[in-house]
Amino acid sequence: MIGDADEDGDWTVMRWLGNATYTATLTQTRNGRQIGGSYSGPTITPAE
Protein backbone atom coordinates (compact mmCIF):
# COMPACT_ATOMS: atom_id res chain seq x y z
CA MET A 1 0.00 0.00 0.00
CA ILE A 2 1.33 3.39 -0.94
CA GLY A 3 0.07 6.65 0.54
CA ASP A 4 0.94 10.18 -0.43
CA ALA A 5 -0.32 13.64 0.44
CA ASP A 6 0.07 16.90 -1.41
CA GLU A 7 0.53 20.33 0.11
CA ASP A 8 -3.23 20.77 0.50
CA GLY A 9 -3.49 17.64 2.61
CA ASP A 10 -5.32 15.61 -0.02
CA TRP A 11 -4.45 11.96 0.32
CA THR A 12 -3.98 9.59 -2.57
CA VAL A 13 -3.93 5.93 -1.66
CA MET A 14 -3.00 3.25 -4.15
CA ARG A 15 -3.34 -0.48 -3.63
CA TRP A 16 -2.40 -3.25 -5.99
CA LEU A 17 -5.04 -5.94 -6.35
CA GLY A 18 -3.62 -8.74 -8.45
CA ASN A 19 -2.52 -7.03 -11.66
CA ALA A 20 -4.95 -4.14 -11.20
CA THR A 21 -4.29 -0.84 -9.46
CA TYR A 22 -6.94 0.68 -7.21
CA THR A 23 -6.54 4.40 -6.64
CA ALA A 24 -8.54 6.43 -4.14
CA THR A 25 -8.27 10.14 -3.49
CA LEU A 26 -9.65 11.47 -0.21
CA THR A 27 -10.06 15.12 0.66
CA GLN A 28 -10.05 15.70 4.41
CA THR A 29 -10.53 18.62 6.74
CA ARG A 30 -8.03 19.45 9.44
CA ASN A 31 -9.97 17.42 11.99
CA GLY A 32 -9.70 14.35 9.80
CA ARG A 33 -13.31 14.15 8.62
CA GLN A 34 -13.65 13.09 5.03
CA ILE A 35 -15.38 15.79 2.98
CA GLY A 36 -14.94 14.31 -0.46
CA GLY A 37 -13.27 11.59 -2.43
CA SER A 38 -13.10 9.59 -5.58
CA TYR A 39 -11.65 6.34 -6.79
CA SER A 40 -10.69 4.66 -9.99
CA GLY A 41 -9.91 1.08 -10.87
CA PRO A 42 -11.78 -2.19 -10.60
CA THR A 43 -15.24 -2.01 -9.09
CA ILE A 44 -14.46 -4.06 -6.01
CA THR A 45 -14.04 -3.42 -2.32
CA PRO A 46 -10.36 -3.26 -1.40
CA ALA A 47 -9.25 -5.13 1.70
CA GLU A 48 -8.86 -3.06 4.82
DSSP file (Angstrom, degrees, kcal/mol; ACC not computed):
  #  RESIDUE AA STRUCTURE BP1 BP2  ACC     N-H-->O    O-->H-N    N-H-->O    O-->H-N    TCO  KAPPA ALPHA  PHI   PSI    X-CA   Y-CA   Z-CA
    1    1 A M              0   0    0      0, 0.0     2,-0.5     0, 0.0    14,-0.2   0.000 360.0 360.0 360.0 134.4    0.0    0.0    0.0
    2    2 A I  E     -A   14   0A   0     12,-2.2    12,-2.4     2,-0.0     2,-0.4  -0.972 360.0-173.1-121.5 130.1    1.3    3.4   -0.9
    3    3 A G  E     +A   13   0A   0     -2,-0.5     2,-0.3    10,-0.2    10,-0.2  -0.942   6.7 171.4-122.3 146.6    0.1    6.6    0.5
    4    4 A D  E     -A   12   0A   0      8,-1.6     8,-2.8    -2,-0.4     2,-0.4  -0.992  13.1-160.0-149.9 151.0    0.9   10.2   -0.4
    5    5 A A  E     -A   11   0A   0     -2,-0.3     6,-0.2     6,-0.2     2,-0.1  -0.997  10.5-144.2-135.0 140.1   -0.3   13.6    0.4
    6    6 A D    >   -     0   0    0      4,-1.7     3,-1.9    -2,-0.4     6,-0.0  -0.282  43.3 -85.3 -91.3-175.4    0.1   16.9   -1.4
    7    7 A E  T 3  S+     0   0    0      1,-0.3    -1,-0.1     2,-0.1    -2,-0.0   0.762 127.2  57.6 -63.9 -24.8    0.5   20.3    0.1
    8    8 A D  T 3  S-     0   0    0      2,-0.1    -1,-0.3     1,-0.0     3,-0.1   0.504 117.6-110.0 -85.0  -2.9   -3.2   20.8    0.5
    9    9 A G    <   +     0   0    0     -3,-1.9     2,-0.5     1,-0.3    19,-0.4   0.638  66.6 149.4  85.7  13.5   -3.5   17.6    2.6
   10   10 A D        -     0   0    0     17,-0.1    -4,-1.7    15,-0.0     2,-0.4  -0.696  37.5-142.6 -82.4 129.7   -5.3   15.6    0.0
   11   11 A W  E     -AB   5  26A   0     15,-2.2    15,-2.7    -2,-0.5     2,-0.5  -0.756  14.1-166.3 -98.0 137.1   -4.5   12.0    0.3
   12   12 A T  E     -AB   4  25A   0     -8,-2.8    -8,-1.6    -2,-0.4     2,-0.5  -0.986   9.2-171.2-118.3 122.7   -4.0    9.6   -2.6
   13   13 A V  E     -AB   3  24A   0     11,-3.1    11,-2.8    -2,-0.5     2,-0.4  -0.953   1.1-170.9-117.7 129.0   -3.9    5.9   -1.7
   14   14 A M  E     -AB   2  23A   0    -12,-2.4   -12,-2.2    -2,-0.5     2,-0.4  -0.964   3.9-178.9-121.1 134.4   -3.0    3.3   -4.2
   15   15 A R  E     - B   0  22A   0      7,-2.6     7,-3.2    -2,-0.4     2,-0.6  -0.988  22.6-133.8-130.7 142.3   -3.3   -0.5   -3.6
   16   16 A W  E     - B   0  21A   0     -2,-0.4     2,-0.6     5,-0.2     5,-0.2  -0.847  18.4-173.3 -98.5 123.5   -2.4   -3.2   -6.0
   17   17 A L  E >   - B   0  20A   0      3,-3.1     3,-2.3    -2,-0.6     2,-0.4  -0.900  64.8 -55.6-117.5  99.4   -5.0   -5.9   -6.4
   18   18 A G  T 3  S-     0   0    0     -2,-0.6     0, 0.0     1,-0.3     0, 0.0  -0.551 119.9 -24.0  64.7-124.9   -3.6   -8.7   -8.5
   19   19 A N  T 3  S+     0   0    0     -2,-0.4     2,-0.3    -3,-0.1    -1,-0.3   0.363 124.2  91.6 -97.1   4.0   -2.5   -7.0  -11.7
   20   20 A A  E <   -B   17   0A   0     -3,-2.3    -3,-3.1    21,-0.0     2,-0.5  -0.735  67.5-138.8-104.0 149.2   -4.9   -4.1  -11.2
   21   21 A T  E     -B   16   0A   0     -2,-0.3     2,-0.5    -5,-0.2    -5,-0.2  -0.914  10.0-159.5-107.3 128.8   -4.3   -0.8   -9.5
   22   22 A Y  E     -B   15   0A   0     -7,-3.2    -7,-2.6    -2,-0.5     2,-0.5  -0.931  11.8-171.4-106.3 124.4   -6.9    0.7   -7.2
   23   23 A T  E     -BC  14  40A   0     17,-2.5    17,-2.6    -2,-0.5     2,-0.4  -0.966   5.8-179.4-121.8 128.6   -6.5    4.4   -6.6
   24   24 A A  E     -BC  13  39A   0    -11,-2.8   -11,-3.1    -2,-0.5     2,-0.5  -0.985  10.5-160.8-126.5 137.0   -8.5    6.4   -4.1
   25   25 A T  E     -BC  12  38A   0     13,-3.3    13,-2.2    -2,-0.4     2,-0.4  -0.972  10.7-170.6-117.6 123.1   -8.3   10.1   -3.5
   26   26 A L  E     -BC  11  37A   0    -15,-2.7   -15,-2.2    -2,-0.5     2,-0.6  -0.931  11.3-155.5-115.3 134.6   -9.6   11.5   -0.2
   27   27 A T  E     - C   0  36A   0      9,-2.6     8,-2.7    -2,-0.4     9,-1.1  -0.946  23.1-176.0-107.5 122.9  -10.1   15.1    0.7
   28   28 A Q  E     - C   0  34A   0     -2,-0.6     6,-0.2   -19,-0.4     2,-0.1  -0.866  22.3-128.1-123.4 151.7  -10.0   15.7    4.4
   29   29 A T    >   -     0   0    0      4,-2.2     3,-1.9    -2,-0.3     6,-0.0  -0.330  43.8 -93.6 -83.7 175.4  -10.5   18.6    6.7
   30   30 A R  T 3  S+     0   0    0      1,-0.3    -1,-0.1     2,-0.1    -2,-0.0   0.812 125.7  56.9 -62.7 -29.4   -8.0   19.4    9.4
   31   31 A N  T 3  S-     0   0    0      2,-0.1    -1,-0.3     1,-0.1     3,-0.1   0.418 120.1-108.0 -85.8   5.0  -10.0   17.4   12.0
   32   32 A G  S <  S+     0   0    0     -3,-1.9     2,-0.3     1,-0.3    -2,-0.1   0.454  70.5 142.1  90.9  -0.1   -9.7   14.4    9.8
   33   33 A R        -     0   0    0      1,-0.1    -4,-2.2     2,-0.0     2,-0.4  -0.569  55.0-119.3 -76.6 137.8  -13.3   14.2    8.6
   34   34 A Q  E     +C   28   0A   0     -2,-0.3    -6,-0.2    -6,-0.2     3,-0.1  -0.635  35.3 172.4 -78.7 128.5  -13.7   13.1    5.0
   35   35 A I  E     -     0   0A   0     -8,-2.7     2,-0.3    -2,-0.4    -7,-0.2   0.432  64.3  -9.1-114.2  -3.6  -15.4   15.8    3.0
   36   36 A G  E     +C   27   0A   0     -9,-1.1    -9,-2.6     2,-0.0    -1,-0.3  -0.965  61.2 163.3-178.2 166.6  -14.9   14.3   -0.5
   37   37 A G  E     -C   26   0A   0     -2,-0.3     2,-0.3   -11,-0.2   -11,-0.2  -0.956  12.7-161.0 176.7 167.0  -13.3   11.6   -2.4
   38   38 A S  E     -C   25   0A   0    -13,-2.2   -13,-3.3    -2,-0.3     2,-0.3  -0.974   7.3-159.8-156.1 163.1  -13.1    9.6   -5.6
   39   39 A Y  E     -C   24   0A   0     -2,-0.3     2,-0.3   -15,-0.3   -15,-0.2  -0.981   2.3-165.1-146.5 159.7  -11.7    6.3   -6.8
   40   40 A S  E     +C   23   0A   0    -17,-2.6   -17,-2.5    -2,-0.3    -2,-0.0  -0.980  46.4  57.5-141.8 154.7  -10.7    4.7  -10.0
   41   41 A G  S    S-     0   0    0     -2,-0.3   -19,-0.2   -19,-0.2    -2,-0.1  -0.833  90.4  -0.3 123.8-164.6   -9.9    1.1  -10.9
   42   42 A P  S    S-     0   0    0      0, 0.0     2,-1.9     0, 0.0    -2,-0.0  -0.250  70.8-115.0 -61.1 146.2  -11.8   -2.2  -10.6
   43   43 A T  S    S+     0   0    0      2,-0.1     2,-0.3   -21,-0.0   -21,-0.0  -0.583  77.1 108.3 -84.5  80.5  -15.2   -2.0   -9.1
   44   44 A I  S    S-     0   0    0     -2,-1.9     0, 0.0     0, 0.0     0, 0.0  -0.902  75.8-100.4-143.5 170.3  -14.5   -4.1   -6.0
   45   45 A T        -     0   0    0     -2,-0.3     3,-0.1     3,-0.0    -2,-0.1  -0.877  39.0-135.2 -98.7 115.8  -14.0   -3.4   -2.3
   46   46 A P        -     0   0    0      0, 0.0   -29,-0.0     0, 0.0     2,-0.0  -0.341  28.6 -98.9 -67.9 150.2  -10.4   -3.3   -1.4
   47   47 A A              0   0    0      1,-0.1     0, 0.0    -2,-0.0     0, 0.0  -0.349 360.0 360.0 -66.2 148.0   -9.3   -5.1    1.7
   48   48 A E              0   0    0     -3,-0.1    -1,-0.1    -2,-0.0    -3,-0.0   0.492 360.0 360.0 -70.8 360.0   -8.9   -3.1    4.8
